[in-house]
Amino acid sequence: MNIKVIVGAVVIVVFLIFGAVSFMGSNVEYADFGKAEQFGKKVQVKGVWVKEKESRFDQKKTQFIFFMKDDNAREEKVIFDGAKPNNFEMATSVVAKGRYKDGAFHATEILTKCPSKYNGDSTAVKKSMQ
Amino acid sequence: MAGTICLFLACAGGIAAVAGYGLTAFNKRQWIEVGRLGLAVSGLAIVAAAVLLMRDILTHNFANAYVWGYSDRSLPLHFLLSTFYAGQEGSFLFWAVCSVILSVALLRYTKSRNLEAHVLTLFMLSQTFLVVLLLTRSPFQSIWDAFPGQLDAGVVPPDGKGLNPLLQNFWMVIHPPVLFVGFAAMAVQFCFAVAALWRREYSRWMISAMPWILFTGMILGLGIMLGAYWAYGVLGWGGYWGWDPVENSSLIPWIISMALLHTLLVQKRNGNLIRTNFVLAIVSYLLVLYSTFLTRSGVLGESSVHSFTDPGTMVYGLLLAYVGVFAVIGFGLLLVRTKDISPVSFKMQFFSRGTWLLLGSSALLLSAVAIFFGTSLPLISKTTVEPSFYDAMNLPIVIVIGLLIGFSLQLRWEEENGWGGLKRSAKWTLIAALGTVIAFFLGVKDVLMILFAFASLFAFLINLEAAYLVGSGKYATKEHRTLGYNMPEQVLGYTLTYKGARPIDDGKKLSYAIDVEKDGSKFTLTPVMFEAGQQGMMRNPDIKSSFTRDFYVSPISLEQSGAESYSMKKGESISVSGAEVRFVKFDLGSHGMGGAAADGKMIVGAQLEVSAKDQKEIVTPTMAFESGNKIPGDVAPSNLLHAGVAVSAMNIGMGPEGSSIVIDVVRSSAGGAVESLVIEASIKPGMNLLWSGSVLLFLGLIVSMFHRKKESL
């Protein structure tokens, strides 16, 4: 019985420590561009795509470059390793994961949030009437 | 209207069933007919509602907001059928239909085993909750109610919005329904466990529950793997498992179910672990409900690729209540009965199969806990974890599980000391890699093990799968590359040559032929890309499978080769291959009508001054805008640059930064523009092992299910 408890406790403690360590290494916080610049570590920033500014694909580096405005209305250039994400045009907001370096946000992953089919999507109904 | 009436009827029938069966369970036998009637009414009404929705879909009744929102006239029949569960409302209705089918099967099954009243009280309560959800978020809402003030009453849109192109493929037709059958079936083990607590029959319940648990594990596992294949082979997400919250939340209850199967075997044999099994059976279903809450309430809005936006506070509250009510029923009853359950102190020898099965289940639970923590993290803090967290956590667990499986199969239920097991497994330990497989096949010959072999088949495969889940992700290599037309390129040891694009599907999509050569063998891969209206670019990969690894090619974009991009501010000069290019100003006038053309297009030119040596010229490439969207304008030829100049972005700035543009200088030696294809190529090892493991797992669970079904009579 005692041995069982000790072995169990040791296993759980080891697991917790191991979990905490791998958690520290893979935890990504939400931040805005200001914080991203300040921390310099990997964060995720939510914002909207600034459609008026340049957005292009650099085929040599296979990077997609666009401008994003965060919740504090700060605009930054985002350099994403990959092509323009699916559903990018219709996204209501964009979440970019990466780090801020040398005046630009270098993203490794981009999530696009698409508008709900119903909520506030009134133009679509009107459009489909034409 | 008729649909809504059906839903109200289903709700009333459900309440009658819960009441009737509930009273029967409290020894008022005369109420059983009310329970059965309620079950029948609820079931028929739900099926009728489903038929009505299907009719609306098939007849293109766009007065129904759901039909309008998810389908259109152009969809072929199989996709049209799949729009039934493309949205939240329809998928809940689909879930309810699965529940109805299961309730009929359960009625037959429990009648002969004298469990009908208790099990069905609980099951019908769950079904009624689904119906209440459907009443708040109805698939029968009319388009005029859904968009008040947007449409005149009685005016029906001529066509619908259509189905998301990402969902328009074969896997959409089968993956979601299979998954929903699994979700609905997860309720059954909860009902059996809680009914057992209710009836104070703590020891024998698992014999009747076992075939159901195996069925659930099989069907949910199948659903998960179909989704994985969809993501891998079609959606081009580059992998089959991304540790996305939606993926995780169907995986966690499945892992718990698998752990439960093992601990149930221990209880069946030794009589201990009674409370553990109750907890696991209750928790597995609560996790399905929790998963529904996570993915349908909008709480994970920002951390999932499966986007479900906020369905409103009503649904949020109801989903929360759904989880809460079943948690209170399950754990409440367990708490009330806990003193009544006389603990069976079975002294398990360390080197007995029981102990090792328990260890295996514990390892599975640890994995579930780690995934649960990572998935739920966004709820409690404003952070998320990277996929690497799940990989790191599961790798050691999987290794442990692998060792446990190899060894536990060699152990008997009662073992005097460890030597027997060690001796028997020694030679297999030596053949480390094959050991697990062979141990299984040997195990079948032992009489005692025949019973267990069925159950252990999947245990072995969980291990296999999980190992590759982690392993192949780790050893996959990928590379981005631009393939010039007809220009062989070396990528990851393969020689790739881009051979041009070909329209497929009536010209709606483009298929890109890439000749691949490696060690003398030649084949052609044809990934597909297509512009899907508002949804942007869709990319389908193509895969060449060999026995040990897959070669995976995703298209990224098609580019004009030789194009160089330059970003410049107004008034600024840059040098382009020996020449100076200066951005003079925007030119709104030279294209007539002050930039705004009659057809609503607006054309803006960028005046560039190109100077080389003593020569100067002005070129004005243009860009066009149509209702706010950029569309390509004219490419201006430049003699001095020997190239075409195009504008790919414009920023007409008022602020301190001023105006800026991005130009593409397109050079082509042969006169016409030459295209090149940008791809992402990767090598994924062990994929065949993963898929064949999944198939074996599925078959193993089926065999086991029939075996346990016979046993339960």
Interface residues (C-beta under 8 A of the other chain):
Chain A: F15 F18 G19 S22 F23 G25 S26 N27 V28 E29 Y30 Q44 K46 K51 E52 K53 E54 S55 R56 F57 D58 Q59 K60 T62 D81 G82 A83 K84 P85 N86 N87 F88 E89 M90 V95 L111 T112 K113 C114 P115 S116 K117 Y118 N119 S122 A124 V125 K126 S128 M129
Chain B: A65 W68 G69 Y70 G87 I143 A146 F147 Q150 L151 V155 P157 P158 D159 G160 K161 L166 G301 E302 S303 S304 V305 S307 T309 D310 P311 L366 A370 F373 K382 T383 T384 V385 E386 P387 S388 F389 A392 M393 P396 H480 R481 T482 Q534 Q535 G536 M537 M538 R539 I556 S557 E559 A563 S565 S567 G628 K630 S648 A649 M650 N651 I652 S660 I661 V662 S676 V678 E680
